[in-house]
Amino acid sequence: METFTTHRLLAERLKFQHLNELNRMHQNQQVMATLGGVRSDEETRLFIFNNLHHWQSYGFGLWVFRDKVNHQFVGRAGLRNTDVGGMNEVELAYALMAKFWGQGLATEMGEKILKIAFEILKLREVVCFTLTTNQASQRVMKKLEFKYEREMIHANLPHLFYRLKI
Ligand SMILES: CC(C)(COP(=O)(O)OP(=O)(O)OC[C@H]1O[C@@H](n2cnc3c(N)ncnc32)[C@H](O)[C@@H]1OP(=O)(O)O)[C@@H](O)C(=O)NCCC(=O)NCCS
């Protein structure tokens, strides 16, 4: 799916042309504090490369989101195949520029992405996990009706792991 809309946002499939916007996000300490820290230009190029490859391999991946009114870059979100404790899972991922936090936008993105996951991609379940300290993300998962499963160590850090089944 190349593009779609939500109530307030436009989504476009990740492209290499999003490098500057993703660099702006990945070099922002506030945003990246819960995502493993800031990333260099080179790391962001690799991030895009890997995520474009993901799209080619699985037919889904990350989208970039913009404000419908003025087309400002809001963030990125989507679905990613990922290894969690030796199991292959499809993860819902989301990150927004800080000025857009607290308006229900991550939840709005998540609702639409989950609809795509279940209704178009015909996935049976999607997982989501976050640092034990990331309360905003945990709240988003709860609003999206994910069910808490367990605590786990991921990237050497304690995370809470949730799953949503249809
Ligand atoms: C986590 C993140 C995506 C949330 O985005 P958002 O658009 O602000 O999320 P929403 O507005 O949809 O929902 C956030 C909820 O968390 C709540 N919240 C925010 N900070 C909180 C805190 N410190 N403690 C408890 N709840 C908190 C908000 O009140 C809101 O709940 P409510 O609607 O019941 O009031 C955003 O903060 C972000 O991009 N953070 C950096 C990247 C990141 O951590 N991504 C997730 C990795 S798993």
The ligand as an ORCA input file, in Angstrom:
! r2SCAN-3c Opt
* xyz 0 1
  C       5.219      7.062     22.409
  C       4.674      8.050     21.377
  C       4.625      7.360     20.016
  C       3.256      8.459     21.781
  O       2.724      9.286     20.763
  P       1.452     10.233     21.027
  O       0.957     10.671     19.699
  O       1.781     11.241     22.045
  O       0.445      9.157     21.638
  P      -1.105      9.386     21.922
  O      -1.379     10.840     22.076
  O      -1.878      8.614     20.924
  O      -1.282      8.643     23.340
  C      -0.364      8.887     24.386
  C      -1.021      8.521     25.709
  O       0.007      8.378     26.688
  C      -0.282      9.234     27.789
  N       0.999      9.630     28.349
  C       1.939     10.429     27.809
  N       2.991     10.525     28.643
  C       2.712      9.737     29.705
  C       3.409      9.427     30.903
  N       4.621      9.921     31.147
  N       2.819      8.595     31.787
  C       1.601      8.068     31.552
  N       0.886      8.338     30.409
  C       1.438      9.165     29.524
  C      -1.074     10.367     27.192
  O      -1.813     11.050     28.194
  C      -1.961      9.573     26.221
  O      -2.981      8.879     26.893
  P      -4.504      9.459     26.961
  O      -4.968      9.586     25.534
  O      -5.242      8.434     27.742
  O      -4.427     10.796     27.625
  C       5.551      9.329     21.287
  O       5.741      9.841     22.581
  C       6.916      9.080     20.649
  O       7.064      9.122     19.428
  N       7.938      8.830     21.503
  C       9.305      8.605     21.030
  C       9.432      7.329     20.238
  C       8.867      6.137     20.959
  O       9.031      5.980     22.158
  N       8.184      5.268     20.190
  C       7.607      4.065     20.733
  C       8.638      3.043     20.870
  S       7.936      1.509     21.457
*
